[in-house]
Amino acid sequence: MPTLASDLLSIFSALPSASLLLSPELLIEAVSDTYLTATGMKRSDMIGRYVFDVFPDNPDTPEAHSVRDVRASMEQVVATGQPHELPVQPYDTPDPAQPGQFIERYWQSRNAPVLDEQGRVTHLLHTVVDITAQTRDARQLHDAQVREQAAREAAEWQRGELARIFEQAPVAIATYRGPQFVIELANPKVLELWDRTPAQAIGTPLFELLPEITGQGFDDLLNEVMATGNPHVAKEMLSTIVRNGQPESVYWNFVYLPLREDDGTITGAMVVATEVSEQVQARQQIQDLNDQLAAVNRALHESNAELLTNQEEVLKVQQLLEGSVAERTKQLETALADAEQHRTSAAQQQRLLSQILGQVPASIATLTGPEHRFSFFNEHYQELSGGRTQLGLTVAEALPEVVEQGFIGLLDQVYTTGVPFQGREMPVQLYDPTTDRPELRYVDFTYQPLLSEQGATLGILAFIVDVTDKVLARQQAEALQEQLRSGTQPIH
């Protein structure tokens, strides 16, 4: 078997590439210093040994076929005398510092023949480039992109769920943008109450779509909400609206809410409304009947003094009045029955709204009083709290870890001032009963005051969306991109 002179071995050792010189039997005859640096091996542990005894497959990865692929390439070069380049090859190498352990590696490998004057293969030149760092970075970047895509898909699904809830809500909902209050969204319920089609409403300024409501106070209320950022709650507000080609007197319960951009700028408003015309008219009818009965009673008392002189006349008048009272009483009972039916319908609508809130893909809870006691929470909120929320408990009792993190202070602030608070991607440590330790989460949330008719704060609506996966995916992608930007350039 041909061997190399010592001066040739010295020259080979100084090659800038990571290379092995092998005999046709794949015994290691020479090793470049660069190869020793890349593998962490010693030349004395390699010279004269079968290459795959020095570099076996990692026994901890039984699915690995690195030895098979590289040996096939080398045997092909020995047989054909033609060079062969392998695709990127995962090939773990022994860890010199920990015998029996392996280091994850990825290589770009090339095998080339060394021929004598007759064209016979006398040696095999095995050259490798360590691309482990680049491969890991690319894999991590891909994994981060996959997670980010999954987070985007989850967000799209949530938006779809909210859109379905918006479409099916039993209350009228619409959003307006800009100083002209251009209608951006309008659900079927509000279009039904307006007696307008989607094509007529979407993209049209509100007071152009419903010119009859101009000057009825709605424009002033919307301008105030846009200017101050404070919601406005109205009870049984009277307006005139054209429906079926005829003007109608309509009573509304509604709330105007400001719409804010990410930087807090108010660019529009949202209305959530319910028509209460039937309830108001029923109550007015009952009041009219009561007034009529009161008038009859007054007439009866005033007549008593005159009728005392004529008992027969008194009896006739009493019979007349009793018939009138009986008729009025019957009308009153009918009106009361109608009012009870309207109250039952309103209660059913309220229960349906509670069911919808329970299905919204966000954590929702209502808190009552200055102690912030739970009066409602949906399943998502219970999951976020680790199953610790109970009706009647205060937030501090159910989630004691959020006290020092400042969230109770924010609730106190919203309750005292009546001003909503919004948080974006805020970190919060929440205790996880399954692991018995706190877990870092990121949330978008709104604390919205719930006000009485007199404007006093009764409680707070908490609306929370868990955005942990989105934040972590973005942070990881940014970190990987920074590593790629500051990474070492490959050695030529």
PABALUM-612685 format. One record per residue (C-alpha): residue in three letters; x, y, z. Coordinates in Angstrom, 2 decimals, always signed. Example, Ala and Ser with C-alpha at 12.3 -4.5 7.8 and 13.67 -1.06 7.14 Angstrom:
REC   resn         u         v         w
REC    Ala    +12.30     -4.50     +7.80
REC    Ser    +13.67     -1.06     +7.14
//
This chain:
REC   resn         u         v         w
REC    Met     +0.00     +0.00     +0.00
REC    Pro     +1.52     +3.39     -0.97
REC    Thr     +2.43     +5.62     +1.99
REC    Leu     +3.20     +9.30     +2.27
REC    Ala     +6.55    +10.89     +3.01
REC    Ser     +6.84    +12.94     +6.16
REC    Asp     +7.18    +16.22     +4.27
REC    Leu     +3.95    +15.49     +2.40
REC    Leu     +2.24    +14.71     +5.70
REC    Ser     +3.34    +18.08     +7.05
REC    Ile     +1.99    +19.85     +3.98
REC    Phe     -1.32    +17.97     +4.28
REC    Ser     -1.60    +18.87     +7.97
REC    Ala     -1.38    +22.57     +7.10
REC    Leu     -4.22    +22.46     +4.55
REC    Pro     -6.80    +25.23     +5.27
REC    Ser     -9.69    +22.82     +4.65
REC    Ala    -10.96    +20.22     +7.10
REC    Ser     -9.69    +17.07     +5.32
REC    Leu     -8.82    +13.41     +5.81
REC    Leu     -6.54    +11.39     +3.57
REC    Leu     -7.69     +7.77     +3.38
REC    Ser     -6.34     +4.59     +1.84
REC    Pro     -8.57     +2.67     -0.58
REC    Glu     -9.38     +0.48     +2.43
REC    Leu    -10.65     +3.65     +4.18
REC    Leu     -7.85     +3.73     +6.75
REC    Ile     -6.89     +7.22     +7.94
REC    Glu     -3.37     +8.15     +6.73
REC    Ala     -3.34    +11.93     +7.30
REC    Val     -5.45    +14.58     +9.05
REC    Ser     -5.41    +18.34     +8.51
REC    Asp     -5.14    +20.61    +11.55
REC    Thr     -8.40    +22.26    +10.50
REC    Tyr    -10.16    +18.86    +10.65
REC    Leu     -8.79    +18.27    +14.16
REC    Thr    -10.13    +21.67    +15.23
REC    Ala    -13.54    +20.97    +13.71
REC    Thr    -13.92    +17.59    +15.45
REC    Gly    -11.92    +18.18    +18.65
REC    Met    -10.07    +14.90    +18.05
REC    Lys     -6.34    +14.08    +18.44
REC    Arg     -4.26    +13.00    +15.44
REC    Ser     -2.74    +10.15    +17.44
REC    Asp     -6.24     +8.71    +18.05
REC    Met     -6.99     +8.62    +14.32
REC    Ile     -3.93     +7.72    +12.21
REC    Gly     -4.01     +4.14    +10.94
REC    Arg     -7.55     +3.41    +12.07
REC    Tyr    -10.61     +2.52     +9.98
REC    Val    -12.46     +5.81     +9.52
REC    Phe    -15.84     +4.46    +10.70
REC    Asp    -14.30     +3.00    +13.87
REC    Val    -13.22     +6.56    +14.70
REC    Phe    -16.53     +8.06    +13.60
REC    Pro    -19.37     +5.55    +14.22
REC    Asp    -23.08     +6.34    +14.18
REC    Asn    -24.51     +7.88    +17.37
REC    Pro    -26.08     +4.93    +19.24
REC    Asp    -28.63     +7.31    +20.80
REC    Thr    -30.09     +7.97    +17.31
REC    Pro    -30.87     +4.50    +15.95
REC    Glu    -32.57     +6.06    +12.94
REC    Ala    -29.27     +7.63    +11.84
REC    His    -27.71     +6.33     +8.61
REC    Ser    -24.70     +8.65     +8.38
REC    Val    -22.09     +5.86     +8.21
REC    Arg    -24.03     +4.07     +5.49
REC    Asp    -24.34     +7.18     +3.30
REC    Val    -20.73     +8.37     +3.67
REC    Arg    -19.28     +4.86     +3.19
REC    Ala    -21.37     +4.37     +0.04
REC    Ser    -19.99     +7.66     -1.33
REC    Met    -16.39     +6.69     -0.53
REC    Glu    -16.75     +3.21     -2.05
REC    Gln    -18.25     +4.77     -5.18
REC    Val    -15.24     +7.10     -5.57
REC    Val    -12.78     +4.20     -5.06
REC    Ala    -14.67     +2.11     -7.62
REC    Thr    -15.18     +4.79    -10.30
REC    Gly    -12.28     +7.18     -9.76
REC    Gln    -14.77    +10.07     -9.93
REC    Pro    -15.38    +12.63     -7.14
REC    His    -18.71    +12.61     -5.32
REC    Glu    -20.37    +15.32     -3.21
REC    Leu    -22.99    +14.45     -0.58
REC    Pro    -26.00    +16.56     +0.36
REC    Val    -26.06    +18.18     +3.80
REC    Gln    -25.42    +15.28     +6.16
REC    Pro    -26.34    +14.99     +9.87
REC    Tyr    -23.37    +13.14    +11.41
REC    Asp    -22.83    +13.34    +15.18
REC    Thr    -19.20    +13.09    +16.31
REC    Pro    -17.78    +11.65    +19.54
REC    Asp    -17.30    +14.18    +22.35
REC    Pro    -13.60    +14.05    +23.35
REC    Ala    -14.41    +15.65    +26.72
REC    Gln    -17.12    +13.08    +27.58
REC    Pro    -16.33     +9.54    +26.40
REC    Gly    -19.41     +7.73    +25.18
REC    Gln    -21.24    +11.01    +24.42
REC    Phe    -21.82    +12.55    +20.99
REC    Ile    -22.08    +16.13    +19.69
REC    Glu    -24.75    +17.06    +17.18
REC    Arg    -23.14    +18.01    +13.86
REC    Tyr    -24.17    +18.82    +10.28
REC    Trp    -21.60    +18.57     +7.45
REC    Gln    -21.18    +19.43     +3.79
REC    Ser    -18.95    +16.57     +2.58
REC    Arg    -16.99    +15.80     -0.62
REC    Asn    -14.98    +12.73     -1.53
REC    Ala    -12.36    +12.92     -4.29
REC    Pro     -9.86    +10.33     -5.63
REC    Val     -6.05    +10.67     -5.71
REC    Leu     -4.83     +8.93     -8.89
REC    Asp     -1.43     +7.63     -9.93
REC    Glu     +0.04     +8.00    -13.43
REC    Gln     -1.94     +4.99    -14.64
REC    Gly     -5.22     +6.48    -13.34
REC    Arg     -5.54     +4.07    -10.44
REC    Val     -6.95     +5.28     -7.11
REC    Thr     -4.14     +5.40     -4.57
REC    His     -5.87     +7.51     -1.90
REC    Leu     -9.18     +9.14     -1.07
REC    Leu     -9.45    +12.83     -0.07
REC    His    -12.42    +13.39     +2.31
REC    Thr    -13.17    +17.12     +2.83
REC    Val    -15.90    +18.50     +5.11
REC    Val    -17.37    +21.89     +6.06
REC    Asp    -19.08    +22.18     +9.48
REC    Ile    -22.47    +23.89     +8.88
REC    Thr    -23.99    +22.93    +12.25
REC    Ala    -24.56    +26.53    +13.41
REC    Gln    -26.20    +27.59    +10.15
REC    Thr    -28.41    +24.49    +10.10
REC    Arg    -29.54    +25.01    +13.69
REC    Asp    -30.25    +28.68    +13.06
REC    Ala    -32.27    +27.85     +9.96
REC    Arg    -34.19    +25.14    +11.83
REC    Gln    -34.92    +27.42    +14.78
REC    Leu    -36.00    +30.20    +12.45
REC    His    -38.31    +27.77    +10.65
REC    Asp    -39.75    +26.54    +13.95
REC    Ala    -40.33    +30.14    +15.06
REC    Gln    -42.03    +30.92    +11.77
REC    Val    -44.25    +27.84    +12.16
REC    Arg    -45.23    +28.94    +15.68
REC    Glu    -45.87    +32.48    +14.50
REC    Gln    -48.04    +31.17    +11.67
REC    Ala    -49.97    +29.02    +14.16
REC    Ala    -50.47    +32.07    +16.37
REC    Arg    -51.74    +34.06    +13.38
REC    Glu    -54.13    +31.25    +12.45
REC    Ala    -55.39    +31.12    +16.05
REC    Ala    -55.91    +34.89    +16.00
REC    Glu    -57.78    +34.61    +12.69
REC    Trp    -59.96    +31.89    +14.18
REC    Gln    -60.71    +34.11    +17.17
REC    Arg    -61.58    +36.98    +14.86
REC    Gly    -63.89    +34.63    +12.97
REC    Glu    -65.57    +33.60    +16.23
REC    Leu    -66.04    +37.24    +17.22
REC    Ala    -67.47    +37.97    +13.76
REC    Arg    -70.00    +35.15    +14.16
REC    Ile    -70.96    +36.44    +17.61
REC    Phe    -71.27    +39.95    +16.13
REC    Glu    -73.58    +38.65    +13.40
REC    Gln    -75.75    +36.57    +15.76
REC    Ala    -75.93    +38.94    +18.74
REC    Pro    -79.52    +39.68    +19.88
REC    Val    -78.61    +43.35    +20.35
REC    Ala    -77.96    +46.02    +17.72
REC    Ile    -74.23    +46.69    +17.18
REC    Ala    -72.53    +49.11    +14.78
REC    Thr    -69.19    +50.91    +14.50
REC    Tyr    -68.53    +54.37    +13.09
REC    Arg    -65.24    +55.89    +11.87
REC    Gly    -64.06    +59.45    +11.50
REC    Pro    -65.71    +62.80    +12.16
REC    Gln    -68.50    +61.98     +9.68
REC    Phe    -69.28    +58.73    +11.56
REC    Val    -68.98    +56.54     +8.45
REC    Ile    -70.60    +53.15     +9.16
REC    Glu    -67.86    +50.50     +9.15
REC    Leu    -69.71    +47.50    +10.62
REC    Ala    -73.42    +46.87    +11.19
REC    Asn    -74.89    +43.58    +12.37
REC    Pro    -78.25    +42.22    +11.12
REC    Lys    -80.08    +43.39    +14.27
REC    Val    -79.14    +47.05    +13.84
REC    Leu    -79.96    +46.92    +10.11
REC    Glu    -83.39    +45.52    +11.00
REC    Leu    -84.03    +48.35    +13.48
REC    Trp    -82.81    +50.95    +10.98
REC    Asp    -84.89    +49.31     +8.18
REC    Arg    -81.83    +49.52     +5.90
REC    Thr    -79.83    +46.98     +3.83
REC    Pro    -76.08    +46.28     +4.24
REC    Ala    -75.40    +47.83     +0.84
REC    Gln    -77.18    +51.02     +1.92
REC    Ala    -75.43    +51.21     +5.33
REC    Ile    -71.79    +50.09     +5.01
REC    Gly    -69.52    +52.98     +3.97
REC    Thr    -72.26    +55.61     +4.39
REC    Pro    -72.09    +58.40     +7.03
REC    Leu    -74.64    +57.73     +9.80
REC    Phe    -76.53    +61.01     +9.45
REC    Glu    -76.64    +60.60     +5.67
REC    Leu    -78.17    +57.13     +6.02
REC    Leu    -80.63    +58.34     +8.70
REC    Pro    -81.10    +62.05     +7.99
REC    Glu    -84.25    +62.15    +10.15
REC    Ile    -82.19    +61.70    +13.37
REC    Thr    -80.11    +64.83    +12.72
REC    Gly    -80.68    +67.37    +15.47
REC    Gln    -82.12    +64.81    +17.90
REC    Gly    -78.97    +64.87    +20.07
REC    Phe    -77.18    +61.78    +18.77
REC    Asp    -74.54    +63.80    +16.91
REC    Asp    -73.71    +65.77    +20.07
REC    Leu    -73.36    +62.58    +22.12
REC    Leu    -71.09    +60.94    +19.54
REC    Asn    -68.90    +64.04    +19.26
REC    Glu    -68.56    +64.12    +23.06
REC    Val    -67.54    +60.43    +23.21
REC    Met    -64.97    +60.99    +20.42
REC    Ala    -63.59    +64.10    +22.13
REC    Thr    -63.40    +62.83    +25.73
REC    Gly    -63.03    +59.07    +25.33
REC    Asn    -65.74    +58.59    +27.95
REC    Pro    -68.56    +56.13    +27.19
REC    His    -72.15    +57.41    +27.23
REC    Val    -75.05    +55.29    +28.51
REC    Ala    -78.62    +56.28    +27.58
REC    Lys    -81.88    +54.86    +28.92
REC    Glu    -85.17    +55.04    +27.01
REC    Met    -84.01    +57.87    +24.75
REC    Leu    -86.77    +58.99    +22.39
REC    Ser    -86.07    +59.46    +18.67
REC    Thr    -87.95    +59.64    +15.40
REC    Ile    -86.85    +57.27    +12.65
REC    Val    -88.30    +56.46     +9.24
REC    Arg    -89.25    +52.80     +8.85
REC    Asn    -91.40    +51.30     +6.12
REC    Gly    -91.57    +54.78     +4.64
REC    Gln    -93.24    +56.24     +7.74
REC    Pro    -91.79    +58.20    +10.67
REC    Glu    -91.98    +56.33    +13.97
REC    Ser    -91.37    +57.39    +17.57
REC    Val    -88.84    +54.93    +18.98
REC    Tyr    -87.28    +54.52    +22.43
REC    Trp    -83.69    +53.18    +22.82
REC    Asn    -81.42    +51.84    +25.52
REC    Phe    -77.87    +52.19    +24.19
REC    Val    -74.22    +52.83    +25.02
REC    Tyr    -71.68    +54.73    +22.91
REC    Leu    -68.09    +53.49    +23.33
REC    Pro    -64.91    +55.08    +21.90
REC    Leu    -62.81    +53.05    +19.42
REC    Arg    -59.06    +53.49    +19.94
REC    Glu    -56.02    +52.68    +17.83
REC    Asp    -52.99    +50.90    +19.33
REC    Asp    -51.48    +54.28    +20.30
REC    Gly    -54.66    +55.31    +22.14
REC    Thr    -55.92    +57.70    +19.46
REC    Ile    -59.73    +57.74    +19.24
REC    Thr    -60.80    +57.28    +15.62
REC    Gly    -64.40    +56.15    +15.95
REC    Ala    -67.23    +54.94    +18.14
REC    Met    -69.29    +51.81    +18.67
REC    Val    -72.97    +51.60    +19.60
REC    Val    -74.68    +48.70    +21.36
REC    Ala    -78.43    +49.30    +21.43
REC    Thr    -81.78    +47.70    +22.22
REC    Glu    -85.16    +49.07    +21.18
REC    Val    -87.45    +49.34    +24.23
REC    Ser    -90.42    +51.06    +22.58
REC    Glu    -92.90    +48.34    +23.55
REC    Gln    -91.83    +48.36    +27.20
REC    Val    -92.00    +52.17    +27.42
REC    Gln    -95.37    +52.32    +25.69
REC    Ala    -96.77    +49.58    +27.95
REC    Arg    -95.61    +51.48    +31.01
REC    Gln    -97.12    +54.70    +29.64
REC    Gln   -100.40    +52.91    +29.01
REC    Ile   -100.43    +51.65    +32.58
REC    Gln    -99.75    +55.16    +33.81
REC    Asp   -102.62    +56.53    +31.70
REC    Leu   -104.96    +53.93    +33.17
REC    Asn   -103.83    +54.79    +36.68
REC    Asp   -104.42    +58.47    +35.99
REC    Gln   -107.93    +57.73    +34.73
REC    Leu   -108.70    +55.64    +37.80
REC    Ala   -107.42    +58.40    +40.04
REC    Ala   -109.65    +60.91    +38.23
REC    Val   -112.67    +58.63    +38.72
REC    Asn   -111.89    +58.30    +42.42
REC    Arg   -111.59    +62.06    +42.81
REC    Ala   -114.91    +62.52    +41.06
REC    Leu   -116.46    +59.96    +43.39
REC    His   -115.24    +61.79    +46.49
REC    Glu   -116.33    +65.15    +45.18
REC    Ser   -119.80    +63.81    +44.42
REC    Asn   -120.37    +62.24    +47.81
REC    Ala   -121.33    +65.51    +49.50
REC    Glu   -124.04    +66.26    +46.93
REC    Leu   -125.32    +62.70    +46.63
REC    Leu   -125.93    +62.30    +50.37
REC    Thr   -129.24    +64.23    +50.01
REC    Asn   -130.58    +61.73    +47.52
REC    Gln   -129.78    +58.11    +48.36
REC    Glu   -131.32    +56.76    +45.20
REC    Glu   -129.25    +59.13    +43.06
REC    Val   -126.18    +58.18    +45.04
REC    Leu   -126.82    +54.47    +44.36
REC    Lys   -127.18    +55.09    +40.61
REC    Val   -124.00    +57.14    +40.48
REC    Gln   -122.11    +54.51    +42.49
REC    Gln   -123.25    +51.76    +40.14
REC    Leu   -122.14    +53.86    +37.18
REC    Leu   -118.77    +54.52    +38.75
REC    Glu   -118.28    +50.89    +39.80
REC    Gly   -118.89    +49.77    +36.21
REC    Ser   -116.33    +52.30    +35.00
REC    Val   -113.83    +51.22    +37.63
REC    Ala   -114.31    +47.54    +36.74
REC    Glu   -113.70    +48.32    +33.08
REC    Arg   -110.60    +50.35    +33.89
REC    Thr   -109.35    +47.61    +36.19
REC    Lys   -109.76    +45.05    +33.43
REC    Gln   -107.78    +47.29    +31.09
REC    Leu   -105.11    +47.72    +33.77
REC    Glu   -104.80    +43.94    +34.25
REC    Thr   -104.45    +43.48    +30.49
REC    Ala   -101.75    +46.15    +30.32
REC    Leu    -99.91    +44.58    +33.27
REC    Ala    -99.99    +41.18    +31.57
REC    Asp    -98.53    +42.76    +28.41
REC    Ala    -95.80    +44.44    +30.46
REC    Glu    -94.95    +41.13    +32.17
REC    Gln    -94.65    +39.49    +28.76
REC    His    -92.25    +42.23    +27.64
REC    Arg    -90.18    +41.81    +30.81
REC    Thr    -90.00    +38.04    +30.17
REC    Ser    -88.82    +38.68    +26.61
REC    Ala    -86.17    +41.11    +27.87
REC    Ala    -84.99    +38.55    +30.44
REC    Gln    -84.68    +35.92    +27.69
REC    Gln    -82.59    +38.35    +25.64
REC    Gln    -80.38    +38.97    +28.69
REC    Arg    -79.88    +35.23    +29.22
REC    Leu    -78.99    +34.80    +25.55
REC    Leu    -76.44    +37.61    +25.80
REC    Ser    -74.91    +35.92    +28.86
REC    Gln    -74.63    +32.68    +26.88
REC    Ile    -72.90    +34.52    +24.05
REC    Leu    -70.46    +36.17    +26.47
REC    Gly    -69.78    +32.75    +27.90
REC    Gln    -68.76    +31.53    +24.41
REC    Val    -66.63    +34.53    +23.35
REC    Pro    -63.00    +33.29    +22.78
REC    Ala    -61.70    +35.72    +25.39
REC    Ser    -61.64    +35.82    +29.19
REC    Ile    -64.62    +37.90    +30.42
REC    Ala    -65.67    +38.69    +33.98
REC    Thr    -67.81    +41.30    +35.76
REC    Leu    -66.74    +42.62    +39.14
REC    Thr    -69.13    +44.26    +41.62
REC    Gly    -68.44    +46.90    +44.24
REC    Pro    -65.19    +48.50    +45.42
REC    Glu    -63.93    +45.08    +46.63
REC    His    -64.19    +43.78    +42.99
REC    Arg    -66.23    +40.66    +43.74
REC    Phe    -66.97    +38.26    +40.87
REC    Ser    -70.59    +38.42    +39.68
REC    Phe    -69.99    +36.70    +36.31
REC    Phe    -67.12    +34.94    +34.52
REC    Asn    -66.96    +32.75    +31.42
REC    Glu    -65.13    +29.46    +30.92
REC    His    -62.08    +31.13    +29.31
REC    Tyr    -61.63    +33.32    +32.41
REC    Gln    -61.86    +30.24    +34.65
REC    Glu    -59.18    +28.51    +32.55
REC    Leu    -56.91    +31.58    +32.70
REC    Ser    -57.25    +31.67    +36.53
REC    Gly    -56.44    +27.98    +36.90
REC    Gly    -59.98    +27.13    +38.06
REC    Arg    -59.77    +29.35    +41.16
REC    Thr    -62.54    +31.86    +40.37
REC    Gln    -65.80    +31.68    +42.37
REC    Leu    -68.85    +33.94    +42.40
REC    Gly    -68.70    +36.26    +45.41
REC    Leu    -64.93    +36.05    +45.85
REC    Thr    -62.85    +39.17    +45.37
REC    Val    -60.12    +39.24    +42.73
REC    Ala    -57.51    +39.50    +45.50
REC    Glu    -58.93    +36.39    +47.22
REC    Ala    -59.10    +34.30    +44.03
REC    Leu    -55.82    +35.53    +42.47
REC    Pro    -53.60    +36.79    +45.33
REC    Glu    -50.50    +36.85    +43.12
REC    Val    -51.84    +39.79    +41.01
REC    Val    -52.01    +42.16    +44.01
REC    Glu    -48.29    +42.98    +44.08
REC    Gln    -48.27    +43.11    +40.25
REC    Gly    -50.50    +46.21    +40.34
REC    Phe    -53.70    +44.86    +38.79
REC    Ile    -55.83    +45.50    +41.91
REC    Gly    -54.56    +49.09    +41.87
REC    Leu    -55.72    +49.43    +38.25
REC    Leu    -59.16    +48.08    +39.21
REC    Asp    -59.34    +50.58    +42.09
REC    Gln    -58.39    +53.37    +39.69
REC    Val    -61.09    +52.46    +37.12
REC    Tyr    -63.73    +52.06    +39.87
REC    Thr    -62.86    +55.42    +41.48
REC    Thr    -62.49    +57.51    +38.31
REC    Gly    -64.97    +55.76    +36.02
REC    Val    -62.32    +55.94    +33.27
REC    Pro    -61.61    +52.69    +31.32
REC    Phe    -58.09    +51.23    +31.23
REC    Gln    -56.52    +49.27    +28.38
REC    Gly    -53.35    +47.15    +28.52
REC    Arg    -51.44    +45.73    +25.57
REC    Glu    -49.19    +42.64    +25.81
REC    Met    -48.79    +43.17    +29.56
REC    Pro    -46.81    +40.47    +31.40
REC    Val    -48.53    +38.80    +34.34
REC    Gln    -47.38    +35.97    +36.61
REC    Leu    -50.36    +33.61    +37.18
REC    Tyr    -50.21    +30.67    +39.59
REC    Asp    -50.69    +27.32    +37.81
REC    Pro    -52.23    +24.70    +40.20
REC    Thr    -51.06    +21.86    +37.93
REC    Thr    -47.37    +22.78    +38.35
REC    Asp    -47.68    +24.53    +41.75
REC    Arg    -45.70    +27.53    +40.53
REC    Pro    -46.29    +30.86    +38.77
REC    Glu    -46.34    +30.98    +34.98
REC    Leu    -45.55    +34.05    +32.86
REC    Arg    -48.39    +35.07    +30.53
REC    Tyr    -48.92    +38.08    +28.23
REC    Val    -52.41    +39.59    +27.93
REC    Asp    -54.32    +42.33    +26.09
REC    Phe    -57.08    +43.55    +28.43
REC    Thr    -59.67    +46.26    +29.04
REC    Tyr    -61.17    +47.30    +32.39
REC    Gln    -64.51    +48.99    +31.55
REC    Pro    -66.55    +50.69    +34.32
REC    Leu    -70.21    +49.64    +34.65
REC    Leu    -72.28    +52.72    +35.52
REC    Ser    -75.71    +53.34    +37.03
REC    Glu    -78.29    +55.63    +35.44
REC    Gln    -76.93    +58.45    +37.62
REC    Gly    -73.37    +57.82    +36.40
REC    Ala    -72.12    +56.15    +39.59
REC    Thr    -69.72    +53.22    +39.16
REC    Leu    -71.36    +49.92    +40.14
REC    Gly    -68.63    +47.56    +38.97
REC    Ile    -66.11    +46.73    +36.25
REC    Leu    -66.18    +44.61    +33.09
REC    Ala    -62.85    +42.79    +32.54
REC    Phe    -62.20    +41.69    +28.92
REC    Ile    -58.91    +39.75    +28.55
REC    Val    -57.23    +38.06    +25.56
REC    Asp    -54.23    +35.75    +26.20
REC    Val    -51.56    +36.69    +23.60
REC    Thr    -48.67    +34.73    +25.16
REC    Asp    -48.05    +32.53    +22.11
REC    Lys    -48.02    +35.52    +19.78
REC    Val    -45.56    +37.52    +21.99
REC    Leu    -43.22    +34.55    +22.54
REC    Ala    -43.23    +33.67    +18.83
REC    Arg    -42.39    +37.28    +17.91
REC    Gln    -39.66    +37.51    +20.57
REC    Gln    -38.09    +34.26    +19.39
REC    Ala    -38.23    +35.31    +15.74
REC    Glu    -36.65    +38.68    +16.59
REC    Ala    -33.91    +36.98    +18.63
REC    Leu    -33.12    +34.55    +15.81
REC    Gln    -33.04    +37.33    +13.27
REC    Glu    -30.65    +39.29    +15.49
REC    Gln    -28.42    +36.21    +15.84
REC    Leu    -28.39    +35.78    +12.07
REC    Arg    -27.52    +39.45    +11.55
REC    Ser    -24.64    +39.33    +14.05
REC    Gly    -23.50    +35.77    +13.19
REC    Thr    -19.90    +34.92    +12.15
REC    Gln    -19.17    +34.92     +8.39
REC    Pro    -18.15    +31.47     +6.99
REC    Ile    -14.40    +30.76     +6.68
REC    His    -13.19    +30.63     +3.02
//
